[in-house]
Amino acid sequence: MSLTTTVQGWMQGVGPRERSAMITRRHVAAETSTDVDTICATISHDVFFGVPVRTRTGNEIPESSVLTTYDQVRGYYEGRAGSYVVLASAQLKSLTTDWYVFTETAATLRGTGEVNGVDATGREWVVNSAVIFPTAPDGIRGEICITHYPFNDIVAGTVQAPPPPPPGRAHLPALEMDNCALFERFISALRRDDTSAVAAELSDPHTMAVRIDDFDHHPLVHSGSSKADAVAAFEALRHGAEDITMLTRIASDWYVFCEYLMPLEGGGVRRLALSHPVENGKLTGTFGYGKDEAG
């Protein structure tokens, strides 16, 4: 097991960032079983899970994909236990802060029953996902996950991989560079409050599920399934902000992750940790968590 998923209890006494890592690692370790009680013991009772369904045309967000109560989350794990179990999780990228952990993983799964109507019992497959784990003192507050390829295609062995870059760019991280430039255009447009330019970088549909907690820790969930919904949500997310910057950005060949920081009128800051899947040169979704903090 990787050290990024190994439970080492002494980390809790080091500081808030280390406690955040420990809380997440305990959950990841618990997920290698089908014991729902063990898994749910690692989850906060103040939750926000965003688990969109990856399809060939983007990410869908049925009601079952946005979970805002502990009972809903428990039901999610009860259902999943009858379909598959996580055997191992290779941490390709790992970023830890005092309030969330971001990882990109290649997780090996084993079927324990039917997966979307297909009997997958005993079969093994690997799923490439990027996950934001907001953390709280009593466990992970959320598991906000995007997946590279459609789950159905992975199980069926019918994944449609993109073509390689042209010869002149074969030696370059071409898609990462393109996605980085795409995101620069998007966040610059958001910073100057240019809604037309923001919309130009989004696909239609653009699916969204983001929770943000205000200064009094009251949560508000922004969700939608169209470009118009997303533009309105971004307007709400930047409302009251004097400026926008990036604290952290990871540009991969299929998503961009960013931690946004916004100073607010009247004092305080807004923090957002958001994952944006990318396809065909557009941001196809926005999923994550945020909070307002007093100055």
N, C-alpha and C positions, 0 to 999 in steps of 0.2 A: 504493500500500500504506500502511495506517495506521502511524503511529509506534509503536503498541502491538504491531505484528507485525514491524517492521523490525529487522533484525539490525545492531546498532551495537556493534562489538567493544570500544570503549573503556569500555563500562559494566562489564565484568568487573573492572576495576581500581578501582572506586569503593567497593564494600563488598558485604556478603553479600546484601542485598536486591536490589541491582542485578545481582549474579551470578545470583541466582535468576530474575530477569526475563530475563536474557540467555539462560540455558539453555532456558527455555520458548519464547522467541521463535525461537530457532534450530530448535527442533522444529516449531513452527507453520509456519515458512517451508519446512522440508523436506517437510511434508505436502502442499504444493502440487505435488508430483510423484508419480509412481508408482514411483520408484526406491527399492526396499525397503532397499538398502544405505545410501543417504543418510538415509532416515528413521531406520533402526535405529542409525545412528551417533550420533543425538541422544538415545538411550535408555540409562539406567543398566542395569547387569547385576543390580541388586537391585530387582526390580520388583513392583508391584501395580497391575494394570489392572482396573477395574470398569466394564464397559460393558453395563448391563442392556438388555434388549430392551423397548422401549416398545410396549405394545399398547393397545387401547381400554379394557381393564380394569385397567391399571396397568403395572408393570414386572416382567418375568420375568427370572430369573437362572439360565439353564442353565449347565452347566459351562463352556461356551465363553465365558461372560460374565465370569468371574473368572479372571484370568491371573496366575500367581505365578512364572513362570520366563521367562527371556529368550527361549528357543526358542518358547514359546507366543505371546509377543508378536510375534516375527518371523512366525510362521505367521498371526497375525491380520492383519498388514499385507500379507502375500503374498496372502491371500484378498481383502482389501479392494481391492487394486490392480486385480483383475480385475472389480470391480463399479463403482467410481467413483473420482474424483479431486477433491480440494478445489481450486477455482479461486481463491477469495478468502474471507476471514473477517472480517466486520465485528464489531469488539469493542464490544458494547453496554455491558458492565460489565467492569472490570478491577481486580483487587486483588492487590498483590504483597507478600509477606513474605519473610523470609530462608529459609523452608523449603517454601513452596508458592506457587503463583499460582492465583487463581480468576478465571475469565472466563465471561461469558455472551456468546454469539456468534450471529450470523445468517450461517451459512456457505453459500456458493454452491457446489454440487457439479455435476459433469458425469459422466453415466454412461459407463462404459468396457466394459460387458457386462451380464450379468444381475444384477438385484437381487431376491432372494427369488423367483426364478422368472420375473421379468418382464424382457424385454429393454429396458434403459434406455440403450442405446448412443446417445451424442450428445445426450441430453436433459439439461436443466439444471433444478435445483430448489434451494430454500433450506430449510435445517434450523436451527431455533432450539434451541440446547443450552446447558447450563451445565456447566462442566468444572473439576475440581480437578486441578492438576498438582503433586504433590509433587516436590521437586527434590533432586538429589544432585550431588556434584562431577563425576560422569561422565555426567550427562544427566538427563532427567526420570525420576523413579522411578515415576511412574504417570500415567495418563490416566483419570480417574474421571468418567464422563460421564452426565448425564441429558438426555433429549430431551423437548421440550414435547409434540409430537404423534407418533403412530405413524409410523415410517419408511415402512411400506407405504402408508399413506394419503397421505403427502406425495408419494411417487413416482407413485401412481395418481391424484392430484388429488381425493381423497375425504375430505379432512380435515373433521371435524365440530367447528367452532368453537363455543365457549360463547356463550350469549345475552348481549346487553348488559345492564348493570345497570338496575334500574328507574329511572324518571324522577327520583325524589327523590334518587338517588345518582349520577346520570349525570355530575355535575361532580366527583365524588370518585374517588380511586384505590381504589375499593371493595374489589376482591379483595385488593389489597395490604394494606389495613387489616384485612380479615378474617383473612388468613393471618398477619399480625403478631400479632393477638390469639390465634389458635390456637397459635402457637409460644410465646407468653408463658405460656399455660396449661400447655403441654407441659413447657417447661424448668423452670417453677416446681414442677410435680409431680415432675420428676426430681430437682430440688434437695432436696426434702423427703423423697425416697425413698418416694413414694406410688405403688406399682405399679398400683393400680386407676385412679388418675387419669391416669397415663402411658398405660395401655392405652386409656382413653376417647378419646384424641386420635389414635389410630392406626387405619388401615383394616385390614380383614382380607380378603384377605392384605395383609401389610406385608413387602416384600422388603428385604433388607439385605445389604450387603457392605462391611465396614469392616476395615482393617488397623490395628493399633496395635503399636508397637515398645516393648519394655520398656527399663529403664535400660541393659541390656547389648546393646541393638539386636537382640534376638531378636523376630521378628514373630509375631503371633497374629492370625488372620483370623476375624472374627465374621460369619457369613452365615446366612441363613434366608429362608423364604418365607411365614411366618405371623405373626400378631400375637403368639402365644405365644413364637415364636422371638425376635421383636424385643424383647419385654419382658425376656426372659432376657438378651439381649445388652446392653441398656441397663444392667441390673443389673451385669453384668460390667464394662462401660465405666466406671461410676461407683464400682466397688469400691475401697475405700481412700481415697476422696476426702472431705475435710473440708467442702468447699463447692463450688459451681459458679457461674461467671459467664460472661457473653458479652463477648468482646473485639470481635467484628465480627458484624454481622447484616445480611443483605440479604433483604428480603421482597418478592418479585415476585408477579405474579398467578398463577404456577403452581409456584413452589418457594420454600423458605426456605433460605438458606445461613447457617451460623453457625460461627464459631471459638469453641469452648468452652475455658475455662481452669479447672482444678481443682487446688487445693492438696492435696497428699497427706499422709496420716498418716506421720510419721517424716521428712518433708522432701521437697522436690522438687515438681514440678508435672506435670500431664498436660494435653497440648494435643490437641484434636480439631478437624479441619476437615471438616465434614459438610454434605452437600446433602440436603434433604428435599423430594422432589416432593409437591405437594398437589393433591388432587382431591376435590370434594364435601365440603369442610370437614374433611378428615382428612389426616394425613401418611401417604402411601402407600408411602414407602420411605426408606431411610437409606443413603447411600453416601459413603465418605470415607476419611480417613487420620488417624492420630494417633501421638503419641509421649510417653513419659515422659522428663522431664529432671531431673537432679540440681539441687538448690538451690544 
